[in-house]
C-alpha cells in the first residue's frame, strides 16, 4: 500500500538535507508601464485640462492617441479612458471629417 501525504520529521531524508538550509530568496518582478517607456510621445494638442491628443511610436508602430490623463504624485499619467488609433484608422477618421462636421451642423 502506498503512503500519500507529508513525510514524518526526518524520515527518508539524508543527514545533510536535514540541516538548516535557507530556501533561495524569491525575487518579485515589478512592472510599471511608466517605467518601461518603449514609446516616443509627441503631444499634438490638449483638448481640455485632462485630455490630450498625441502621436506615439509604440512597439514599432505609430499610433494616434486620444486619452484622458490624471495627476498622481505630481505627475500626469495616462488613464484608461481613451483610444489609440492605428494609422489606417486615423486616415479613415480624417477622410470622414467633412461628413462628421456636416452631421454635427445638422444636429446642432
Buried (B, 14 or more C-beta within 10 A) or exposed (E): EEEEEEEEEEEEEEEEEEEEEEEEEEEEEEEEEEEEEEEEBEEEEEEEEBBBBBBBEBEEEEBBBBBBBEEEEEEEEBEEEBEBBEEEEBEEEEEEEEEEEEEEEEEE
